[in-house]
Structure formats: C-alpha cells, structure tokens
C-alpha cells in the first residue's frame, strides 16, 4: 500500500495522521433496465402466499421435519395442509386466532396452537429452512446475484410487549424490544436467524449463524456493519478460515498497528501509532488453536467465547492473545480497504442486500410488527417462521423468474446476464397476501329503520 499511495487519488492523510477517502459515485444502471423490469412484471404469474408455501412444500418436502417429539407419524388429519397454515399464520404474525378465522374449515385456533407447541420447534424450523435453501441453490439465476461464497449479517429491532424476559429499551433504535439477527447469503437467501437481547454487541453472535448453517451454501466471507466487528472477532475469524469484511463507521478513528517498532513507511507512516505484540500471540498459539478446534467440533459456540473476549478481561492472557491477533487482521483489512476501491464497492453493495431483506420481512409480517409472546423460545421461533416464509417466497420467485427469462429469450426479447443480475428474489408485486375478496352488490341490506327502543331513555 505504501508504494501505491502516490497513485491512490481517493485517499488522503491530513496533518494529524487521519485518513480520508473520497465518496464513490453510484454505479451506472444497465441500459434498458426499466423496460426489462416492466416486461418481467407483466409476465410474472400472480401467486397467493399460501399457494407459494404449498408449492415450496411440494418441491422440497420441508414439512417432513414437523411432527410430534416422539418422531412417530402425526395423528393429525390433513397434517401437511395444517402445517403449511401454521407456518403462514405464525410467519406472517397473524397468530392462530386470526389465521383460523380467515381459513375456516382447515384448523381451529387451538389446533394451530397445539401444532406450534408440540409439532414444530426451533431445530425443525432450521431443518425446514435448510431444505428451502438447498432447493434455491439448485437454480443458476441466484449465482448472478452472488456466488454463495459470502454472507451478510445484520440486526434489526423487533418490538416486544413490555415486561418479558428478553425485552429492553434499545438506545440505538430508540424502542423497547429485542434484536432479530439475520445472516443472508450474497445470493439473497436467508441462511440463519437468531433473537438476541438489546444492549448486546452484535459481533458476539456474528459467527454462530455460519457455524449452525447446514445448507449447501457455505460462505467463507462475512460482511457486517460496525456492530458486527471487533478486534477479537477479527482474530477468531482468521483462525476459523473466515474473511471478515465489515462496513465500518468511523473507520478512520481505528488504531493502525505496525508490525514492529523498526518498521517505517515513506507515505503512510502517519497512520500507525502502536505495534503488535507477536510474543503474546506465539505464546498462546496452541491454546487459541484448541479453542478453534472445539468450535469446529461443535463443542462450544463462538458467541460463548466472544462474550468473554469482549468483556476486556485483562487477567486472561488467552483473551489478550485473541485480541492481539485481531489487531493484526483488522489493520490488514483496513489497509486493503483504503487502497482498493473495488473492495469498498463490494462491501457497500453486499451490506445493502440485507437492508432489502429487512424491508422484505416487514412486508411478510403484515399481521403486525410486535411479537406478542413473552416466551424467549417462542420469540425466536416467530423469527424463524418469518425467515421460512421469506425463503419459500424467494424459491417460488426464482422458479418463476427462470421461466419468465426463458420465455422472454424465446420471444426474441434481449435478455443478458447484466440485466438479469439487476433483478432480485424479493419481488412482491405478483404476490397476494390477503386473499381475494368478492363484492356481491346483489346482496344488499334492508333499509335503515331507526325505530324507537322498547324502553324509555334515562333523562
């Protein structure tokens, strides 16, 4: 980087040693994109959300994971139909009562509650989500949006009713509730969802989603925002073989570490203010590798370790060693970040995808934003239901988009990889969430009859 600094027209370092990067211009949209999108929307078939969940269940058989704890066949009439309705009701946050009222003849509210409590738990929802991811990965179209080698993690505020075990007032979001922490692939599909309390530094949970992901999509690069990074996280990611590439706010305030006191640079000397303690890393190298092997074997979650590493425990030399390794990795990342404009464009583009995913989930949970249950287990299940519905919609959209693009090419419409890459599976104009209402003007009420009451009104 030092040798290339004179040619880097986007980076400057002021007299105080603070680096500054010029804002990158927005990328140009492909020629003919507006007409291309209009044609796609005109050809996309209209689907009802319940039909989408039904088709997804037919393609992937994700409902096979649901059933009683004994593992026996459910003694339940029309089991698959009622499982799909349960996913719809809880995933869209309608709740069992409203779902049963608007789908009479399929299941009562008590039946839906019993299915949720006895037939569907968190591991079963995760297994069902994995089936949808694997079905999605079979298509070629998602590889235009991302090769599946990167994941994006981000948290979003979820309102809760007050006085429950996990809820709190969140300073950053300015509301009472918890945090829905999502991992999505660079091809848009949701990989993992968890529910964490307010006040927790999100980076503590950033690796759990990748460790628990059992799908065919296995990313080795991880994007996040400022909350998704810290020195210990950089160190642990390096040992796990994961490349952490966050979008950091106020990155210019972060300390740059030189390899040793004797290292000097012609152009970027002002960036470095401290040195790396290599002896600390070498002394505890075997201990750090033992921790990493335990994580890879599934004996401990990364969040358990990072919670201790993030507590600034100065008495633990192992914690200090992970932090020191993280300083090395974060410095290398920042040097790459300020010297390569393509890296910055990639990070910005990837982290924007999860913002679109959060907006997509808001559209799916049309029953209301508030999670009504006070049980932490049910709260996390609620989020996993919503991710399951989202993945079902994405699978259906990709199947329909693939068919539409093929028909457009057959009809002689110009279809290119650049234009197709500008689409996304978050399309929703072709989806009906609320059913189809019939307005029969032949069924009219009797005329108004303001007749007197059969008793005297009080004075």
N, C-alpha and C positions, 0 to 999 in steps of 0.2 A: 504493500500500500504506500509506503514511504516513497518508493521510486515513481509510482504513478500519480502522486499528489499534484505535481505541476500540471498534468493533463486533465485533472478532475475539475471541470468547470462548475460543478454543482456543490462542491464542498469548500467552505472557508473556515479558518480558525482565527478568532479575534485575539486581541492583545492579552486577554485574560485566560487564554487557552480553551475557550468554549467553542466547540464546533457548530457550524450552521449548515444546513442543507437547503437548497432551493426546492420549492414546491414543484412536484412533477405535474405536467399538464395531463389532462384527461385523454385517454386513448380515443382514437377515431372509430366510429361505428362502421360496420361493413356497408358497402353501397347496396341499396335496395332492401335494407333490413325491415323498414316499416311495411313495405308491400309484402315481404316474405312472411312476417308475423301475421298480417291480416289474412293471408291465404291459409295459413296454418289454422288460425282460429275458426275460419269458415269451414274447414274440413274436419276439425276435431269432433268426434261424436259426443253428444251430451250424455253424461252419466249421473246417476244418483249415487250419493255417497254409500248407501247401503249396498247397492249393486257392486260398487268398487270393492268393498270389503268381501263381498261374496265371491267375486271373480278372483281376488287375491288368495282367498282361502282355497279355491278350486285349483289354482296354479301351483301353490306352494304347500298346501295342506298344513298351514300353521296352526289350525285349531286342534290338530292331533296331540299337541302338548298339553291341552287343557283336560282336566278331569279330576276325580276325587284323589285325595292324598294316597290312598291305597294303591293307585295305579291300575285299578280294575276299570272295566268299561263303565261309563257313567249310566246309572239307572235313570235316564232322563230322556223323555220323549223329544224328538226333533232337536237333539243335542247340538249339532253344528249350527243350525239356524239360531238357536238361543245363545250360543257362544258368540256368534257374529253380532247379534243385537246387543249383547253385554259389552263387547269391545266398542261398538258405536256409542252406546249410552254413556259409558264412563270416559271414553276417549274424547268425546265432544263436550264433556262436563254437563250433560243433561241430567244425569243422575237416574237411578232406577225408577223413581216415581213418574217423572215426565216422559221417560222413554216408554214405559209400559202404557201410559195414557195415549201416546201418539202411535203406538203399534199394537192395538188391541188384537187379541186372539193368538198372539205369539207367546207372550210370557207376562206374568204378573210382576209387580214391583218386588214382591217377596222372592219370587223365583230368581230374578236378576240379582238381588242382594245375596242370595244363597250361592249362586254360581260364582259371584265375585269373591265371596268369603271362603268357599270350600273347594272350588274347582280351578281357580286362577290365582297364582301367587307371582311374586317378583321373578324367580328363575324361569317360570313358564312363559311369562311375558317376554323375557330376554331371549328365550329359545325361539319363540314365535317371530320376534323381530329379526333374528339371525336368518330364519328361513326367507323372509322377505328381502333381506339384503342380498342373499345368495341368488335369489331369482332375479333381482335387479342387475347383479353383476354379470349375468349371462348375456345381456344386451351390449351391443357395440356403441350405441349412442352415448351412454354416460362417460365413455372414455374420451369423448370430445370435450367434456366439461372438466375432466380431471382424470389422470391415470390411476387413481386409487392409491397412490403412494404417500399422500399427505392427509392429515386430519386437522380440523379446526375445532378448538374448544372455547366455549364462552358461557357465561352465566347470565341469566335474566331473572328479574324479580317476579315472584309469584305471590299475589295477595292471599292471606290466610285469615280465617276468623281469629279474633283475639283470644288470649288465654288458652294456648295449646303448647305442647312440649317443645316444638322446634321453632315457633314463630318469634320474631323480634323486630324491633324498629331498625330498618336499614338506613344508615347515614347517607350512603351514596345514592340510593334510589329514592329516599325520602318517603318510605311507606312501610307498613307492617306486613311481614310475611316471611318467606324463605327464598332460596335461590335454586332455580332449575338449571342444572349444569349439563350442557349438551356437548357431545362430540359428534361431528358430522364429517363425512369423507369429502375430499375435494370434488367428488362427483355428485355432491349434494345429499346423498342418502344419510340418514341418521344412524350412527353406529352404537351410541350408548347414551343413556340419560340417568342422572342421579339427582337427588334432592339434598341440599346441604343448608346448614343454618346461616343466617345473616351474621356478619362480623368475621366469618372465616375467610382467610386469604385463599382465593380460588385456586392458586397454584398448588396447594396441598393436594387437591383432588385431580389434578390435570392428567396424571398418568394412570389412574385407576381405570378410566374408560378404555384405554388401549390394552391394558392387561386383561380386562374382562371380556374384551371383544373376541368372539369365537367365529366370526364370519369369514367368508372368502376374501374380504378386503382387509388387508393387514398393513396399515400405513407405517412408515418409518420416519416421517417428518411431521412435526406438530407445530401448528400455528395457534397463537392466542393473542390476547391484549396484554396490557401492563399487569393486570391481576393474575395472569397465567404464567408469570415468570418470577424467578428469584435466583440468587446465587446457588443455593443447594439444589434447586430444580435443574439448573443447567448442568451441575455436576452429576446428578443421578441420571439424567437423560443421556449424557455421554457414555456412561458405563452400561446402560441398557441398549445402546446402539440406536438411540432416537435422536434425530436432529431437531432441536428446538429453535424455532424461528418466529419470535413474537413481534407484534406491532406495539412498540413501547412508547408510551407518552413520556415526554421529558427525558428522552434517552441521552441528551447532551449533558445531563447532570450526573450520569452514572460514572463511577470511577473506572478509568482505564489502568490496567496493571501491566508494567513492563516485565520481561522475563527475569531480569536481574539488574542490579544497580549499575552495572557497567554498560548496559545497552543504551545506545544513543542513536537519535534519528535526525536526519537533516531537515525534514519538513514538518513532521508530526510530533516532534518532541514535546510540545506544549500539552498534548493530550494526556500524557502519562504522569501520574502523581505517586503511585505506590508500586511495590514489587511483589512477586509471587514467592511464597514460602514453599519451595519444592521439597524441602526436607520433611515437612509435615505430611505432604501427600505421599512421599515414599515410605515413611514410617508406618502409615496406616493403610497402605495399598491393599494388603491381603484382607484386612478387616472389611474394607469397602467392597471388595470383590465377593466376600462371603455374604454380605448383605444383599448384593445384587443377585447372587445365585439363589438366595432364599425367595426373593421377589419373583424371579423367573420360574421357580418351582411352585409358586402359588402358596407358599407358607406364610407370607406377610404381604399386605397391600402397601403400595408406595405411599399412600396417604398416612399410614401409621408412622412410617419413618420420617416423612416430610413434616409432620406435625411436631415432632421433636426437634428436627433440624431447624424449623422456623421459630423455635422458642428462644433462640440466641443463648443456648446453653453453653457458657464458656468453660464449664468444667468437663465437658465431653470432648475429648480430643478427636473422636471419630466424627462428631458433628462439625468440628472446625476443619477437618480434612475434606469433607464433602463440600463445605463452603469454599475452601481454597481452590479445589478443582473447578467449582462453578465459576470462580472468578477468572480462571484461565479461559473457560469455554465462552463466557459472556463477552470477555474482551475480544476474543477471536471473532465472535459473531458480530459485534459492533463494528469492528474494522472491516469486515466483509460488507456489512450493511451500508456503511458510508462510502465505500469505494465502488459498489456495483449497483447501478440504477435498476437493472433488471430484477435483482433481489428485492428491492423496495417495491417495485411494481407488483411482483408476485405476491408478496406479503399483504399488500393492500387489497389486491383482488381476492385472495383466499379468505381473508378475515371479513370481507364484505358478504361472502356467501352465508355465513352463519347469522348475520343480521337479517338476511332474507328468510332464513329458516325460522327465526323467532317470529317474524311477521306472519309466516305461513302457519305456524302453530296457533297464533292468535286467531286466525281465520277458522281453524279447525275447532277450537274450543269455543264455539258460538253459544254454548249453554251458559257462559259467564266466566269471568277471569278468576273468581275466588274459589279456592279449594275448600270445600265445606267440612271435610273430615278433620278431626283433631288428632287422629292416629298417625304417627310418622310413617308406619308401614303403608297405610292406605294413601298417604300423601305422595309417596314415591311411586306407588302403583298407578296413581292417577296420571302422573307424568309419563310413565312407560306406556300406558294405554294410548295417550295422545301421540307419542312417537310411533307406536304401532300403526295407528290410523294414518299418520303422515307418510310412513313408508309404503303402506298399501296404496295410497293415492299416487305416490311417485312411481311405483311399479306399474300401475294402470296407465299413467300418463306416458311413461316411456314406451309401453307397448303400443299405445295409440299413436304417439309421435312417430315411432318407427314405421308404422303402417302408412301414416299420412305422408311422410317424406318419400316413401317408396312410390306412392300413388302420384305425388307431385312430379317426381322424376319421370315416371311413365307417361304423364301427360305433357312432357316437354318443358315443365317449369324449371328454371335454373336453380338447382339445389347444390350448394357447395358445403364443404366442411366448415368454412368460416361462418357461413350463415347459420348452419345447424348448431354450431358451438355457442351462438348467441341466445339460444333458447334455454329453457330450464324446466325441470320436472315440477316446479312449484306453480304451474298453470292451474287456474281455478275457475276461469270464465265458463268452462264447459261442464262444471260440476254443480249439481243441485244438492243443497244440504237439507232443505226443509220439506221436501216432498212436493207434490203437485196438488194445488187446491182447485176445487171445482166450484164455480159460482153459478148456481142454478137460479136464474131470475124468474122461473116459473113457480118456485116455492116461496110464496110471499106470506107475510104475517097478516093477521086480522087487523082491521083499522084500530087506531088508538081509542081506548074507551076510558076517559078519566072519570069513572063513576065514583060516587061518594063512598067512603069507608063505612063498614057496618057498625061503627061506633062513633061517639062524639069525640072530637079532638079536645084535648085539655086547653084551658084558657091560658 
